[in-house]
Amino acid sequence: MLALAEYEAGICEGCGHPLEETLTTEAEDWKALPPVRCAVCTLMAMQHDEYADVKSKNPRPTPHMQALRWRAVRKPRRR
């Protein structure tokens, strides 16, 4: 656990790269890549938006929406 805590302390929370590399180099040393879209994250965002929209029409909205955990499972493959 201590090793994990030490590792995580050395990682940038924004980009996930090691701080020892990102704090000591210039921005010109890096190249930003185009974004990629995660299918599961997209599905979860769509579900969240749909759920929030349905609840917004309800006079008693769901409290603590941030506490909801959205999950996804892979559909069975067709044969």
Secondary structure, 3 states (H helix, E strand, C coil): CHHHHHHHHCECCCCCCEHHHHCCCCHHHCCCCCCCCCHHHHHHHHHHHHHHHHHHCCCCCCCCHHHCCCCCCCCCCCC
